[in-house]
Amino acid sequence: MKKTAIVFLVLLIACTALFAGETEPVVRYDLDPNYALDFTFQPTLSRYNAMGQSGLALPTRIDSFFTNPAALSRRGFGISFPSVTVTVYNLEKLVNDPEAVDIFNKIINGKAESGDYANMATKVLKNLGTGRNVVAKIDTGLAVKLGMMGFGTNVQVKFHGLNKGTSFAAQKVIPEVNAAQTVALGVKVIDTKALTLSVGASVHGIYKAYYKEIGAETLVGLIGGDKEAAKNLALWDTPVMGGYAIPFDIGVTLGLFNDILNISATANNLNGTYHMKSFSGMGDLVNSISANTMKPGEHPHTTRDSESFEIKTPWTLNFGVAFAPYVPVLNPVITADLVDMLELCRTIGSSSFRWSDLLLHLNAGAEFGLFDVLTVRGGINRGYLSVGAGLNLYFMQVDASYGWQEMGNQLGDKPVDSLTIKFSLGYDKK
């Protein structure tokens, strides 16, 4: 009788597991403290990155949408139509690899074969190493500032890397897509030559979608291979998580001595909770928005029931100072920010607090612009250096930045370099 009960229990568990597989499981990467991916959305800001990820007190007007909307109180007109930003990570390792440089030259000269593309992809993915990393980001955006109001649309495609082992076979890539619509407003409460006080707020409607991890070996095998297999992998064979959030930012800026000195405080990504659902594939996600838009054709595919869940992204409290003296021709700006101060504020007054901890939250930078046409920038982000430059031709801007950032849990665990190039048509001033 006991043996019969045991056999029945085993069969029951097996059947439960079998039928549970018919419901698409929730796939998430935000819970494991050692491997959690950062799903907080922010467009890539080349000027901000070049200055050590500082400049909250004096951002450009359109960059202020996701940093300090109080900057919109400076009346005027700005437009970016469009902007395209490309960021590549782990570049130093590729540059120091002669074979990778040779393959890159073949690609540029149009002499590369399918095997060369696969070899380059293998090198790029091997450089991600163990733990978290990012392969690349692509941002596109449209934005306009009219008086004290701003409106923007941003789309960002980001490729995360995640490796819980040490081998290339354990390397995974997680594509993520964000589409954001922003409305922002900045108002000057006090406006005198000696003192100004500005407040601002921006609200973002964001839709986020990310894939279940795709193996590095699978991706390399598809490069230069079967295009139909690659399409099916993207549309039907890989589960996708999709959902929305409505985060908002608020900022306050105090300007002194005709805005030569600016002091700011911002709270960013408030209400950053994403309400997500699981889907059996990107095609199913699209069909959930617009029914019967996509069909798998003859490709075998089962659409399973969705499951709902939430991803919470943290809000941050930040302080910034900017010194912008009037110096003809050079137009210098010096900035310093204390970022992500919530954890530090909790420890102030406790036995674990050390004043040296402030350095872990300090970003600083400077820029010098020759007639506001050619600008050079530099900064330090939690001890990591960054540099950059910008070319402003009034209705066309090109910005570039290069620097390092921490991808590990502790400072110094895993510094990763990145190169960002931004091209935009339009007009925008600080």
N, C-alpha and C positions, 0 to 999 in steps of 0.2 A: 504493500500500500504506500509506504514511504517512497519507494523507487518510482512508483507511478506518479506521485505528487511532484517529485523532483523533475521527472521528464516533462510533465505538464507545465511546470514553472519555467523550464528552459525554453520550451516551445512558445510559451506566452511572451517571454522577453524577446525572443527572436522575431516573432510576428509583429510585436509592438515596434521594434527597431526598423523592420522592413516597411511597415506602413507609415512610420514617422518620416521616413525618407521621402515620401510623396509630398510633404510640406517643405517648402524651401527654407533651410535653416538661416538664422540670422548670422551674418558674418561681420565681425567688428574687430577693430584694432585699437581700441581706446582704453582698455581695462588693464592690460599687463603693464606694470610700471617700468619694466625693463625694455619693452618693445612697443609701447603705445605710440601711435602716430599722431602728429599734431594736425587736427582737422580744422583749426581756426582759419578762417579765410581772410586774407588781406592781399590786395593786388601788389605785385612787385614794384617797389619804388626805388629807382636807380639812384637818384640823388640822396635819398634817405639812407640807403645802404652804403654808399660811398663815404658818407660822413659818420660812419660807425653806428648806423641805425639810430641817429640822433637828429634833432631838428623839430621837435614837437612845438616849440615856442615860435618858430618862424618857417612853416612849410610853404611850398607853393600853394596857390589857392585850390587847384584841382587835387593835388596830393592830400590836402587837408580832409577830404571826404572820409578817409579811413584813419587819420591820425588826430588832427585837432580842428574840428569844424569851426572853431572860433575865428580862424584865419579868414573865413568868408566875410567877416565884417568889414574888411578892407574893400570898399566899393570899387566896382570896375567890371571889366569883361574878360573872360577867359574861355578858351575852347580847345578841345583836343578831338580831332576828327580825321582819322582815328589815331590810336597809339598801339604799337605792337612791341612787346617786350619778350626777349628770349633769355633764359638763364640756364647755363650748363654747369653742372657740379663735378667735382673731382677732376678738374681740368689738369692740374699739375702732374698727376700720374700719367695722363695721356701724352702730355708734352715731353715728358722725360722718357717716353717709350719710343725708340727709333722706328720700330715696326709700325706703331700706330701713326706716327707722323708720315711715314711712307704711304700708308693706306689713305690717309687724309689727303695727301697730295694727288693720289690717283683719283679720288672722288672729285676733287676740285677740277682736275684736268679732264674729267669725263672718261677716264681709262679704267675705272674700277669694274670688277666683275662681281657676280652674286656672292662668290666666296669671300671677296674682300669685305663686303658689307657685313657678312656673318662674322668674320674675324673681328671687325671693329666693334660690333655689338657685344661679342664675347668679352673683349677687353673692357668696354665700358661697364658691363655688369659685374665683372670680376673686381673692378676697382671699388665697388660698393662696400665690400668687406662684410664683417659680422655686425649684426645689430641693425639700427635704423640708418637710412640715408635717403638722398633724393637724387634721381637721375637727371631730371630737367623740368623746367616750367615754361609754359608759353602763356602770355597774357595779351588780351586784346581789350580795348576800351574806347568808349565814346563819352565825352563829358563836356558840360557847358556851365559857366558861371554867369549869372545875370544879376547884377547888383549884389544883394546879400544872399541870394539863393544859388544852389548848385544842383545839377541833375547829372547822373552818370549811369552807364551800363558797362559792366565788366564780365568777361568770360575768361576763366583760367583753367588750363589743363596741366595737371601735375602728376609726375610719375614717382611714386615712393619706391624705395627699396627696403626690403626686410629679410633678414637672414638670421634664423634662430640656431643655425649650425655654424660650420666652418668651411664647408665645401661649396663649390659652384652649384652643385645639384640642389643645395638647400636654399639658394638665392631665389627670392620671389620679387615680382614687380607688381605694384598696386596702382593702376591708373585712377585718377580722381578728376572730376569735372565740376566746376562751380560756375553758376550764372547769377549775377547780382545786379539788382536795380537799386539806386541810391537817390534819396532826396535829402538835401542838407540846407541848413540855414545858420547864418552868423549875424549877430547884432551888436553894435556898440552901445553899451549902457552909459558910459561916460566918454566924452570925446573933447579933450582939451590938448594943447600942445605939451603941457607938463605931464598929463596922465590920461590914459585911455583904459577902459575896461570893456572887454569883449566876451560874449558868451556865444556858444554855438552847439548845435546838435545835428546829427545825421542818422538816418534810419535806412537800413539795408534789408531788402527782401532777397534772400539767397536760396537757390535750389542747389543741392549737393548730390552728386552721385559718385559712387566708387565701386570698382570691381573687386570680386574675390581675387586673392593673389594668383598670379600667373607665373609658372615656373620659368626661370631664365633659359633653361634648355629648350623648353617649348617655344619661347619667343625667337631664340636664335634659329631653331629649325624652320620657322615660318618665313624668315627673311630671305627674300629671293626665291621662295618656294611657291606652294599652292595658294593662290590668291583667294580661292573659294574657301579653303580651310581657314585662312586668316579672317575672312569676313564672318564665317560661322562662329569662330572663337569669340569675336568681338560682339556679335549680335545675339547669339543663341546658346553658346556652350559654356558661358561663364556667368555665374550669378552676379547680380548687381544690387547694391543698396542705394536707395534714393529717398530724399526728403528735403524739408525746408526749415528755415529758421528766420526770425526777424530780429536780428541784433541791432543795437544802436550805440552810438558814441556821444559823449558830451565833453565839452572843453571850455575852459576859462583862461583868458590871457590878460595879464596886466602889463600895459606898456608905459614906460617911463621916458622922460626927456625926448619927446617927439619920436617915440618908439625905437630909440637907440638901444634900450634894454627892455627885453620882453621876458616875463615870467609866466609859465603856464602850468595848469594841472588838467589832466584828462582821465576819463574813465572810458575804456574801450571794450567793445564786444560784450556789453551788457545784454542779458537775455539771449545768450548764445547757445540755446538748446535746439538741436535739430530733431525734428519729428520724422523718423525714417520708416521705410518699409523695405522688405526684401522682395526681389524679383528673380525669376529664373534666368533672365537674360536682359540685355539692353533693349532688345526688341519688345519684350513684355513691358518694360518700364515705359517705352514710348507709347505702346498701345493702351496703357493705363491712363495716359493723358489724352490721347486721341485714338479712339477705338478703331481697330483694324487698319491702322496706318501701315504696319509692317507685317509681313507673313514669311515664315521660314521656307516656303516652297516645298521642295521634296526632301529637305534636310530634316531628319527625325528630331523632334523637339517636344517636350512635355512642359506645359505651363502649370506650375504648382501654386498653391495658395500662398499669399503673402503673409508675413508676420510683421507686426509693428514693434518698434523699439525707439529709444532716444539716445542721442549722443550729446553729452554736455561739454562744451568748450569753455574754458575759464575766461573771466573778465580780468582786466588788468588796470591797476592804478599807476599813473605815471606823472612825473614832474619834469619840467624843462625850463632851461634858461637860454636865451639867445642874445648875443651882443653884436650889434650891427652899426658900428660908427660910420659917420659920413666921411668916406675917403674917396675922392674922385678917381676915376679910372679903375681902381682895384675892387671897390665894393665888397669889403670883407664881411664875413659872417662867422662867428664863433658860437658853437652850441654845446650844451651839456645836458643830458637827460638822466634821470633816475627812473628806471623802468621796472615794471612788475614788482611794486613795492608792498603788495599785500602780505606776502610771507615775511618780509623783513619787518613790517609794522607789528606783526604778531609776536616777534621775538624781542622787540625793543623793550628793555626793562627786565628781561629774563636773564638768567645766568648764562645762557647759551649765546647771548648777543655779543658781537664784537664789532667795533667800529670799522674794522677792515672788511667786514661783510658788505659795506656800502660799495666797495670797488667791484663786487660781483654784479652789481645792478647799475653801474655807471657806464654810459655811452657818451662819447664826446667826438666832436668833429669841427672842421673848418672848411671854408671855401673862399676862393678869391676869383673874381670875375673881371676879365679885361674888357671894359666897356659893356659888360653884360653879354658879350658875344662868345668869348672863350672862357670857360670856368674850370678851375682845377680844384679838386676836393680830396680830403683825407680824413681819417677818423680811427677810433679805437672802440671796439665792441667787446666788453667783458674781457679785455686783454688781447683781443685779436685785431690785427690791423686791417684797414681797408683803404683803397684809393679809387679815384674816379675822375672823370672829366665830362664836360658838356659843351656842345656847340649850339648856340641859339641864333638862328637866322630869321627871327621875328615870326615867320609863319611855318618854320620847320625846326624841330629840335632833335638832336641826337645826344644821348647820354650813355655813358659806360661806367661800370664799376666792377671792382675785383676785390674780394676779401675772404675772410675766414669766419666760420661760425661753428658752434658746438653742436654735435649730433648725439653725444653721449649723455648719460645721466648726470655726470659731474664734469666740471670744467677741466679740460685737458684730456678727457677720455677719448674723444674722437673728433678732432678738428677737421672740418671739411671746407675746401675752397670752392668758390663759385665765381663765374663771370657773367655779368648781365649787360645786355645791350638793348637800349630802348630807342625806338624811332617814332616820332609823332608829328603830325601836321596840325597846325593850330597856333594859338597864342596864349601864353600864361606867364605871369610875373609873380614874384613874391609879394 
